[in-house]
Structure formats: C-alpha cells, structure tokens
Amino acid sequence: MSGIPLQSGIIYGPILSRRLGRSLGVNLLPTNRKICSFDCLYCQYGPEKPFEVLEKYANFPTVDEVLEAVRYAFKKPRTIEYLTFSGNGEPTLHPDFEEIVQRVVLLRNELRPDTKLAILSNASQIVEPKILLAIQNYDTPMMKLDAGDEVTFNIINRPTENVHFSEIVSGLKKLPNLMIQSMLLDGDESNTRGDAFLAWKNLLVELQPKLIHIYTITRPTAYNGINAVSFSRLKEIAHDLNSSYGLNVIAFD
C-alpha cells in the first residue's frame, strides 16, 4: 500500500495537530526519500528499506539552511503553539542534530519565546549521550513506544540491525520529562491483545512517563493486514492505565 507524499522542504505547515494544536513542522531530512532507522508496518510514508546510519549519500539540509528556514517562519505574523521536529523519518539521524537543536532553542528564545519545541522521535538514537542531552532541550519530547518486548518491537517497528530494544528502554529511563507516543494496532499483527499488550502496559508502568499519547491508524499504511483500533477501545485502555496504575494517558481518535 502506498503512503502519503514526503515533505518537500524544511518547514511545513502550520497544521492543526490532533495532539499539539497549531504546529509548525521542521523536516531535517532529505526530500527525496524516507530516512529512518525503522520501517514500521504503519508508516504513512510507505515501505522502504530502513536507513543505515553510515550511508553517506543522503542529502541532509545544512545547519545554516535549517536556521534560515526557521528564522523566516518565525518572523511571519501567525500563531504557532509548537515548532515540531518530525518530517520524512527520524529527525535525530541528521548528522548535526545536536547543533541544530541548540541553535533553534536560541532562535526560539529570541523571536518566539512563547512557542514550545516538540520532537516526534522513534527513540532509536537515544542511546547516544549527545542525542539524549539534545532531546532534553524540548518542551515536549515524544518518544515512540509501540511495544513492550523485543519480539513485538521487531515485528511492528522493523528496525535496522544496529537498533536494539533493550538499549532504547535503557535510554528512555535516562530521559527526564519523558513523554511517550504509542501507535496501537490490530489485525494480522497486534499490540493490543495477549502477551504483547500486557508487556507494553507493564513497561509503561515501569517507565512512569510524564505523559502518554495513544492513537491509531488514520492514514494509508506501509503494509496490508493491519487495522485501526476503535476509539472506544483506545479510551478503555487509557482509562485502565490511568485509574489502575496512576499514569497520565490521553487517547486520540
């Protein structure tokens, strides 16, 4: 199944996000292909071999190009609640990610101090100390967690060979102000039934994130055979996690 088109530039939007309100997107990745360390079953950009970090051919925007684009966007007279790093894959794979974050923070403080910074990340690079430190600059660091065990992780997220579930979990435990985003699925592969669901729930209880967003498929997916979870089921899961375990879970349809 084909996905939606890739972002065609560094800045996109603002869009009215289900979870972040009026959000201006930042794409640190090339515009000609998905650059990600995962090939998730549900990816909106369609199936593609995961990006190997050591590949050299990818045409990443430069630090100066990113800063110029953000500065121009900030100077436009419009409401922006969030500047959100997401784009055509995994933003932390940009080779100058840490420098970009540091300089965008300064630019935000200068031009748009009321705008919050968010990142939607798969957490695959959080094992790197510099990445972990850079992510702490975000007001809303949303880290992907679709599984509570390695088997389910490998089935749903389909990571590159150098990405290991245990290392991601270890990194998440080190991140202050941890926030989690979880895509819940059903169908041929599911993280909402049986042992897979129980493992995911138990890991959330162990991690105790500040905030958890759960949601399901709303766009074309990379692979067939997976289905959306009903909003009533999402609300049921959120209620159980909140009332039984004291977590802060919000369900989105």
N, C-alpha and C positions, 0 to 999 in steps of 0.2 A: 504494500500500500504506500503510495507516495505521500510526502508530507507537505507542509506549507513552505513558501519561498524563504530563503535566507534573508537576513537583514542586509541591506545594500550599502550601509555606511557605518560610521562610528556612533552617531546619535540617531535614535529613532523615537517617535512619539512626540509629545507625551501621550500616553494611553491611560485609559481608566482601568486600572488593575483591580481584579477581584480582591486582592489581598493587601495592596499597598496604596490604593487610592490613585491620585493623579501622579503618574510615574513617568519620568524621562529615562529611556533606556540608553545604556552605554555598551557598545559592542567592541571589545578589544581584539576581536578575532578577524581573520580574513573573510572576505565576502564571497569567495568562490567555492567554499566547502565547509562542512561542519568540522570543527576542531574540538574533539572531546576524548577523554580517557575512558568514557563509557559508550556503549551502543545500546541504550535502553530499549526494551521492547516497545515502549510507548512514545518514543521520541517524536516530537512534532516536525522535526526536520528530515525525517525519513531514515532508512537504514544506510549505514556507511561504516566501513572498517574503522575502528577506533584509532585515534591519532596517537602515534608513538612520539613521546616527548622529544626524542633525539632527532626526529626528522628536521631537516634544515630548509626545505623548500617553501614552507608556509610563509605567506606574505602578511606578516603582522603589521598593523599601523605603528608608527613610531611614537615615542613618548610625547614629542612636541605636537604631532598630529592629533593625538588624543586630547592634550591640554588645550589646543587651539579650538577644537570642536566643542569641548565642554564650556570653555570661556564664552564662545559665541552663543551657545544655547542658553547659558545663564543670563546673558545680557538682554535676551528677548523678554518683553513685558508680558509674562504669562505665569500662571500659578503652577508651581512644581512642589509636590509634597515629598517626593523621593527621587533621587538620582540612583538608578538601579543598574548594577553591573550584571549583565547576563549575556545576551547576544547569541552568536552562532556556535554555541557549545559551552566549554568550560573556561570562564574568564581567567582563572588562576594559571592557565597554561601559557599566558603571554610571558615571554622571557624577561620583561621589565615590569612585571606586575607590581612588585613592592614599591618601586619608584613612582609609578603612575598613581597608586593609592595615596602615597604621602603627598604628592603634588596636587592631586584633586582635593584632598582634605583642606589644604591651604587655600586653594581657589574657592572652594565652597565657603570657607570661613570669611573670605574677603567679599564675595559677591552675593552669596545666598545663604547666610548663616542659619536661616530657619528651615532650609531644605535638609532632610535626612539622607544618609547614604545607606544603601542596601546592596547586598550581593546575593545572587541565587547561584549556589555552588554545589557541585556533587561531592565536595569534601575530599576528593582523591589526592589532593596535594597538601592537605593539612598536616601530613607527616613531616613536611619541610619546615624547620623552625622559622625561616623568613616569611613563609606564606602564613603560618599560624599567627605571627606577630602582625603582619599587614592586615589580616582579617579582623583583628581587634579594633581597627580604626572605624569599622562600620557600625552604625547605629542598629542596623537590622541584618545580622549575618545569618541568612537562612541556609542551613546545610542539609543536603539531601540525605534521607534515611528511609529507604523503601523496604528494608529487610532487617531482620534481627539475627540472621545466621548466614554463614558463608555460602551454603548451597543456594538459598533463595536469592541472595545477593548476586551470585554468578548467573543465575537463570534470568533474573529481571533486568539487572543493570549491565551485564555483559562487559566487564571491564577489560582493559589491557592486561597483559600478563604481569606487569610490574606493579599493579594495584592490588592490595590485599585488604580484605575486610577487617581483619584484626587490627591492622595499622590505622585504618580510618577510625575505628571505635576508640583506639588509644588517643588519637588526635582530638576527637570530639570531647573527650574527657578533660582535655587541657584548655579548651576554649572557654574563656569567661563569657558570660552573656550569651550562651549557646541557644540558638533557635533552630528548630527542625522543620523541614518540609517533607511530607511523605505523600507519594502518589500511590493510591490504593487501587488495586486491580482485581478482576475476577476473570473467569474463563479457563482456557487451557492452562494458563499459569496464573496463580493467585497468591496474594499476600494477605488475604482477608479470611482465610479458612485454615483450620487444622494447626499443625505444629508451626507453620510459617507465621501465622498470625500471632500465636502465643509467644514465639520468640521475639517478634517485633515489639509486642506490647511489653514484655519483660525488659527488653533493652531500654525502652523509653523510661520505664520506671527506674532503672539503674542510672541512666544519664541525668534524669531530672532537668530537662531543658527549661529555660525561662518561658518559652512559647513553642507550641507545636501547631503547624497548619497541616490539615489533611484535606485532600481533594482527589478528584478522579479525572478520567479522560474527558476532554471536551473538544478535542481537535483530531484530525487524522493521525494515525499512529504508524510507527515504522513497520510493525509486523501484524499479521492477522491472528485471530484466535484469542485476543484479549478483549475484555468487556469493561465498561464503566460500572462502578458501584453506585447504587441508588443513593440519593441524598438522604433518604430516611435511614439507610444503613450507616452512612457517614455520621449522621447526628447521633445515632445509637452508640457508635464506637466512641465518639467524643464524650458523650455523657458518661459512659462507663469509665473511661480513663480519668475524667475529672472527678467524678463522685467517689470512685473506689480507690483511686491512687493519688489524688490531690494534684494532678497535672493540670496544665493550662492549655487545653486543646480546643481549636476552633475549626469547624468543618465548613468547607466551601463547596457550593454546587457549580 
